Each structure stands twice: as structure tokens, then as C-alpha cells.
Amino acid sequence: MSTLTGSAPAATAEGRLLSLDVLRGLVVAGMILVTDPGTYSHVYTQLTHAKWNDPTITDLIFPCFLVMVGISMTLSFSARLSRGATVRELALHALRRSTLLIVLGMIVNGFPQYHLATIRIPGILQRIGICYLIVSLLYLAISRPTVTRRARQFAILSVCLAVLVIYWLLLTVYPTPGFGPGHLDPLGNLAAVLDRAVFTQPHMFQWSIKTPGFGVTFDPEGILSTLGALGTTLFGVLAGDELRNAHSRSRQCGAIAILGAILWLVSLLLNRWMPLNKQIFTPSFALWSAGLSLIAFAALFWLIDILRFRRGWTLALILGTNAIFAFCLSQIITSLFNLISVKSEGDQPLYMVLAAHLFATRLPPRPASLAWAVLIVLLNVALIYPLYRKRIFLRI
């Protein structure tokens, strides 16, 4: 297995980049927190995904993973190239890792019953695997010794912007079959139509928006929307490449923070024409999420790796240094709590019964629901702690 960013603790030429492990752990904790409330009937707005436009903090979690994929891949590959690894070796490595992520994603999607007629085909790990493979091959293609840093960064930025512009045009200009161009609603947008045509509704995310009399309309990790996710990942590659230069860490941090701020501001300007939408990962959302993720990383980079403020991050590091394992474990725990029902409580899922008895009788509804989610985060931390204590970092 591997961390979500593709390698065990990332490092720059100056040593381990602890801030990246911490951010990864905080994001994993956030992911568990928002997927395991005591009840979805009582959830704080920012701890649930936006139904369509206007993203919440929760909508930032997965894109932040993708930014870290780009940063860590860049640091890892550049270090291995400098040690003599060949482009072919790293390309095969990326292909193998991507394939394993996709397979692991399917295993997690089907757990524990594996009904082939309804198993979800797209997913979080599948999208990470695809984005990881594409950005890896691109980075290897432009990392020849004859390519200067400026040329490399220009190439990364050019590809990123080209991908987002193409996706923008497909969403707004291409005549979507049965609907026409420019539809950005859940049913008629091109990304949703393509998902329904390729995957078919039984194999899509069953908790996404449903149209009365029609059913599930799109998958949040669908085919075409991967273009937006790819753009976000490429901004992570750009930040990772900045960490490779010979500038001081303070200057590197400032450059990444400025890039993040620019992307965030541009996304807000573009929101007038292209809504911020995580569900189909619109180009404006790709900029918005990449910008805020880079700002968050720059803040932790400054605090942890520059100011050397390293106390108090243990819980985040436990999750962050085994992030793929933590993700899979949390999905398994969630599935089991949903699968097991308590007959004496009207066949309610086990997690709802436990949450009610532990917290709902003592706290108001939303704090009680949040308290259960925090408990599940701590449960995951406790189960993974033995690996962290023995310095075992599971990899693909």
C-alpha cells in the first residue's frame, strides 16, 4: 500500500517535509469526520457537501488530496531521478501504482457484499490513480536534463490551463446529446450525460442528486469531470516543482502562497460565468480548490518546516503517514456500521443506535452527531497508531 500522495513521508533536498504529512493527516481526519456523523439529519452545513453549486469546506477535502498527489509525486520523482533512476523505470512504477489504486478503489467500493450488478465503478481512489498516472507521465516527459526549470514550469502551467479551457468549452459549447450546449444543471450537463451513458445508473454513486422519475444523474468522480481534477493536481505539481528550486524555504513558501491566492481570486471572478461546483469539478472549482489547498499547505510549511513548530501534530501524523490505509480502514468501518442493524431498535444501523445512546441523550442534535464523528476519527487513529509507533508506512 501507499500514502495517498504516492510515497511514504515526502522530503525535499533539505530533509523530510513534515508539513505535507501533517496536512495529509488533517485532510484524512476531515474526510472521516464528514462521512461518519451520528445522523445525516443533524449536520453542520460546512461538514456536508454542497448539493450543487457554492462549495463548502467539506468540498475542499478531496481536491486537497489531489494537490498533495502533485506535490509529493514531484518531490519523489525528482529525488529518484537524481539518484539514477531512469524515466522508463519511473513510468512503469507510476503505471503499476495507478493500476493498484484503481483496483483497490473497486475493492473498497464493493465491500462487503460485492454485488456486480450494482457495484460503483468510479471512485475516489480510481480518480487519484488516473490523475497520478497522467501527471507522472507528463512530469517525466518534461524532466529531461536539457529542460530548464522555467521551461518545465511553463509546460506544466500550459497543460493545466489547456485542460481547464477544454473542459470549460465542453461544458458550455459542446451540444450535449438530448439537451444542447451550456446546460450546467445536474441532469443536462455533459459530464452527467457521459457518466450515465458509459457507467449506467446502477454503477454510479447512489447518493448523488436524483431527478424524480429519472434516478441518479451523475457521479462526482465521473469521466469528464476528471479533467477538472487533473487541473487541480497539476497545480500541485507546479508547487512541488517550486520546492525543488535553489531559493530559500521562505521564498518557496511565499511563491506557493501567492500562487494559491491568485488561483483563489481568479476562481471567484470566474464564478459569474462558471459556477464553483465540486460535483462535476468545474474549471472554476478546480482553481478555487487548488488555491485554498496551496494556501493551507504554505501556512503549514511556514509553521512546521520553517519556524520549526513541531509539537502537537502526532494525531495528524498517525493518519498522514499511512493515508491510503487510513482511508480504506475508515471506509470499511463505515460500511460495517451501516451493514449491522439492531433489531431491538427497529432495525436501525448500529452506528445510529450507538450515537444515540452515547451522545444524543446528553447533547443537542448537531453537537451529538459531531461528537460521534469525532469518536470515529479517534477510533481510526487508535487502530493505526501501532503502525506509526513501529514506523511502518504501508505502500503500494
C-alpha positions in Angstrom: 0.0 0.0 0.0 0.9 3.7 -0.1 0.1 7.0 1.2 -2.5 9.0 -0.8 0.3 11.0 -2.4 2.2 8.0 -3.5 5.1 7.7 -1.2 5.9 7.5 2.5 6.9 10.7 4.2 7.8 13.2 1.5 11.1 15.0 1.6 12.9 17.9 0.0 16.6 18.0 -0.6 16.9 19.6 2.9 15.1 16.8 4.7 11.7 15.4 5.4 8.8 17.7 4.6 6.8 17.2 7.8 4.1 19.8 6.8 2.9 17.6 4.0 2.4 14.6 6.2 0.5 16.8 8.7 -1.7 18.3 6.0 -2.4 14.8 4.7 -3.4 13.6 8.1 -5.6 16.6 8.8 -7.4 16.0 5.5 -7.8 12.3 6.2 -9.3 13.2 9.6 -11.6 15.7 7.9 -12.7 13.1 5.4 -13.6 10.6 8.2 -15.3 13.4 10.2 -17.7 14.3 7.4 -18.5 10.7 6.3 -19.4 9.5 9.8 -21.9 11.8 11.5 -24.2 10.3 14.1 -27.0 11.2 11.8 -27.2 13.0 8.5 -30.3 14.7 9.7 -28.3 16.9 12.0 -25.1 18.0 10.4 -23.4 21.4 10.3 -23.6 23.0 6.9 -19.8 23.2 6.4 -19.5 19.5 7.3 -21.5 18.2 4.4 -21.0 18.5 0.6 -22.9 21.3 -1.2 -25.8 19.8 -3.0 -24.8 21.5 -6.2 -23.1 24.9 -6.5 -21.4 27.0 -3.8 -18.9 24.6 -2.2 -18.4 24.1 1.5 -15.2 23.3 3.4 -16.1 19.6 3.0 -15.8 20.0 -0.8 -12.2 21.0 -0.3 -11.1 17.7 1.2 -10.7 15.6 -1.9 -9.1 18.3 -4.1 -6.6 18.9 -1.3 -5.6 15.2 -1.7 -5.0 15.8 -5.4 -2.8 18.8 -4.7 -0.7 16.7 -2.4 -0.5 14.0 -5.1 1.1 16.5 -7.3 3.5 17.9 -4.7 4.6 14.5 -3.4 5.0 12.9 -6.9 7.2 15.8 -8.0 9.4 15.6 -4.9 9.7 11.8 -5.1 10.4 11.5 -8.8 12.9 14.4 -8.9 14.8 12.8 -6.0 14.8 9.3 -7.6 15.9 10.8 -11.0 18.8 12.5 -9.2 19.8 9.1 -7.7 20.0 7.5 -11.1 16.5 6.1 -11.7 15.5 6.0 -15.4 12.4 7.6 -16.9 11.3 4.2 -18.0 11.6 2.7 -14.5 9.6 5.5 -13.0 6.9 5.4 -15.8 6.4 1.7 -15.1 6.3 2.4 -11.4 3.6 5.0 -12.0 1.6 2.6 -14.1 1.7 -0.1 -11.5 0.8 2.2 -8.7 -2.1 3.7 -10.6 -3.4 0.3 -11.5 -3.3 -0.8 -7.9 -5.1 2.3 -6.7 -7.9 1.7 -9.2 -8.2 -2.0 -8.2 -8.1 -1.0 -4.5 -10.8 1.6 -5.2 -13.1 -1.1 -6.7 -12.5 -3.4 -3.7 -13.4 -0.6 -1.3 -16.5 0.3 -3.4 -17.9 -3.2 -3.3 -17.2 -4.0 0.3 -18.6 -6.2 1.9 -21.2 -7.7 -0.4 -19.8 -7.2 -4.0 -23.0 -7.1 -6.0 -21.6 -6.9 -9.5 -24.8 -5.7 -10.9 -24.7 -2.5 -8.8 -21.1 -2.0 -7.8 -19.9 1.6 -8.2 -17.2 1.8 -10.9 -15.8 5.3 -10.4 -14.5 6.4 -7.0 -12.0 8.4 -5.0 -9.1 6.0 -5.3 -9.8 5.5 -9.0 -9.6 9.2 -9.7 -6.5 9.5 -7.7 -4.9 6.7 -9.7 -5.8 8.2 -13.0 -4.6 11.7 -12.1 -1.4 10.3 -10.6 -0.6 8.4 -13.8 -1.2 11.3 -16.1 0.7 13.9 -14.1 3.6 11.4 -13.5 4.0 10.7 -17.2 3.8 14.4 -18.0 6.4 15.3 -15.4 8.7 12.6 -16.6 8.4 13.8 -20.2 9.5 17.3 -19.2 12.1 16.4 -16.7 15.0 15.8 -19.1 18.3 17.3 -18.1 18.1 19.7 -21.0 14.8 21.2 -19.8 15.3 24.3 -17.7 13.2 24.9 -14.5 11.4 27.8 -16.2 10.6 25.8 -19.3 9.4 22.9 -17.1 7.1 25.1 -15.0 5.8 26.9 -18.2 5.0 23.4 -19.7 3.1 22.3 -16.5 1.1 25.6 -16.4 0.3 25.5 -20.1 -1.0 21.9 -19.9 -3.0 22.7 -16.8 -4.7 25.8 -18.4 -5.3 23.9 -21.7 -7.1 21.1 -19.8 -9.3 23.5 -17.9 -10.1 25.6 -21.0 -11.0 22.5 -23.0 -13.2 21.3 -20.1 -14.9 24.7 -19.9 -15.6 24.6 -23.7 -17.0 21.1 -23.5 -19.4 22.2 -20.7 -20.6 25.4 -22.3 -20.3 24.9 -26.1 -20.5 21.3 -27.0 -24.1 20.2 -27.9 -24.9 17.7 -25.2 -27.0 14.9 -26.7 -30.6 15.3 -25.8 -30.1 18.7 -24.1 -27.9 21.0 -26.2 -25.0 23.2 -25.2 -24.5 25.1 -22.0 -26.5 23.1 -19.5 -24.9 23.2 -16.1 -27.7 21.6 -14.1 -27.4 18.1 -12.5 -29.3 16.3 -15.3 -28.3 18.0 -18.5 -24.6 18.8 -18.2 -22.3 16.9 -20.5 -20.3 15.3 -17.6 -23.5 13.8 -16.2 -24.8 12.6 -19.6 -21.5 10.9 -20.3 -21.4 9.2 -16.9 -24.9 7.8 -17.5 -24.0 6.6 -21.0 -20.8 4.9 -20.0 -21.3 3.6 -16.5 -25.1 3.3 -16.4 -27.0 4.4 -13.4 -26.7 1.3 -11.2 -22.9 1.6 -11.3 -22.8 5.3 -10.3 -22.7 6.9 -6.8 -26.2 6.2 -5.4 -26.2 9.2 -3.0 -25.7 11.9 -5.7 -28.6 14.1 -6.9 -31.6 12.2 -8.2 -34.2 13.6 -10.5 -37.8 12.4 -9.8 -38.8 9.7 -12.2 -35.3 9.5 -13.6 -32.9 8.4 -10.8 -29.2 9.1 -10.3 -28.0 11.9 -12.6 -24.2 12.0 -12.3 -21.2 10.6 -10.5 -19.0 13.0 -8.5 -15.9 11.1 -9.7 -17.1 10.6 -13.3 -15.2 10.6 -16.6 -15.3 14.1 -17.9 -15.1 15.8 -14.5 -11.7 14.2 -14.1 -10.4 17.0 -16.4 -11.1 19.5 -13.6 -9.5 17.2 -11.0 -6.4 16.8 -13.3 -6.1 20.6 -13.4 -6.1 20.8 -9.6 -3.4 18.0 -9.4 -1.2 19.9 -11.9 -1.2 22.9 -9.7 0.2 20.6 -7.0 2.9 19.6 -9.4 3.7 23.2 -10.0 4.0 23.8 -6.3 6.2 20.7 -5.9 8.5 21.9 -8.6 8.8 25.2 -6.8 10.1 23.3 -3.7 12.9 21.9 -5.9 14.5 25.2 -6.7 17.5 26.7 -5.0 15.7 29.5 -3.3 15.3 29.7 0.5 12.4 27.9 2.1 10.8 31.2 3.0 10.9 32.3 -0.7 9.5 28.9 -1.8 6.7 29.3 0.8 5.9 32.8 -0.4 5.7 31.7 -4.0 3.3 28.9 -3.2 1.1 31.1 -1.1 1.0 33.8 -3.8 0.1 31.2 -6.4 -2.7 29.9 -4.2 -4.0 33.4 -3.6 -4.0 34.2 -7.3 -5.9 30.9 -8.2 -8.5 31.6 -5.4 -9.1 35.2 -6.5 -9.4 34.2 -10.2 -11.9 31.5 -9.3 -14.1 34.0 -7.6 -14.0 36.2 -10.6 -14.9 33.3 -13.0 -17.7 32.2 -10.7 -20.0 34.6 -12.6 -19.7 32.6 -15.8 -18.7 29.1 -14.5 -20.2 28.2 -11.1 -18.0 26.8 -8.4 -19.2 23.2 -8.4 -17.4 20.2 -6.8 -19.9 17.7 -8.0 -18.7 18.0 -11.7 -15.4 19.6 -10.7 -15.9 22.7 -12.9 -12.8 24.6 -14.1 -13.6 27.5 -11.6 -13.8 25.0 -8.8 -10.5 23.4 -9.8 -8.9 26.8 -9.4 -10.7 27.6 -6.2 -9.8 24.3 -4.5 -6.2 24.3 -5.7 -5.8 27.9 -4.5 -7.1 27.2 -1.0 -5.2 23.9 -0.7 -1.9 25.6 -1.7 -2.6 28.4 0.9 -3.2 25.8 3.6 -0.1 23.9 2.6 2.0 27.1 2.6 0.7 28.0 6.1 1.7 24.6 7.5 5.0 24.7 5.6 5.8 28.1 7.2 4.7 27.0 10.7 6.3 23.5 10.8 9.2 23.4 8.4 10.4 27.0 8.6 9.5 28.1 12.1 10.1 24.5 13.3 6.9 24.4 15.4 6.6 20.6 15.5 4.8 19.8 18.8 1.2 18.7 18.9 0.9 17.1 15.4 1.0 13.5 16.4 -2.6 12.6 15.7 -2.3 14.1 12.2 0.9 12.3 11.5 -0.6 8.9 12.6 -3.2 9.3 9.8 -1.0 11.2 7.3 1.9 8.7 7.2 -0.5 5.8 6.4 -3.2 7.7 4.5 -4.3 5.1 2.0 -4.6 2.5 4.7 -6.4 5.1 6.9 -8.8 5.9 4.0 -9.6 2.2 3.3 -9.9 1.4 7.0 -12.4 4.2 7.5 -14.5 3.1 4.6 -14.6 -0.5 5.9 -15.6 0.7 9.4 -18.3 2.9 8.0 -19.6 0.1 5.8 -19.7 -2.3 8.8 -21.5 0.2 11.0 -24.1 0.7 8.2 -24.5 -3.1 7.5 -25.1 -4.2 11.1 -28.6 -3.4 12.3 -30.1 -3.7 15.8 -33.5 -5.4 15.7 -34.4 -4.2 19.2 -34.1 -0.7 18.0 -36.3 -1.0 15.0 -33.6 -2.4 12.7 -31.6 0.9 12.9 -28.0 0.8 11.8 -25.6 0.1 14.6 -23.9 3.4 14.3 -27.1 5.3 14.8 -28.0 3.3 17.9 -24.6 3.8 19.4 -24.5 7.5 18.6 -28.0 7.9 20.1 -27.1 6.2 23.4 -23.7 7.8 23.8 -24.4 11.4 22.8 -27.9 12.1 21.6 -29.3 11.9 25.1 -26.7 14.3 26.5 -26.2 16.9 23.8 -28.2 18.9 21.3 -28.7 17.1 17.9 -25.9 18.6 15.8 -23.2 18.6 18.6 -24.2 15.0 19.3 -23.9 14.0 15.7 -20.5 15.7 15.5 -19.3 14.0 18.7 -19.9 10.6 17.2 -17.9 11.6 14.1 -15.0 12.7 16.3 -15.2 9.4 18.1 -14.9 7.5 14.8 -11.8 9.6 13.9 -10.2 8.7 17.2 -11.1 5.0 16.6 -9.2 5.1 13.3 -6.3 6.8 14.9 -6.1 4.2 17.7 -6.2 1.3 15.1 -3.4 2.9 13.0 -1.2 4.0 15.9 0.7 0.7 16.3 1.9 1.1 12.7 3.0 4.7 13.4 4.7 3.7 16.6 6.8 1.0 14.8 7.5 3.4 11.9 5.7 1.1 9.4 4.4 3.0 6.4 2.3 0.8 4.1 2.9 1.3 0.4 1.6 0.2 -2.9 
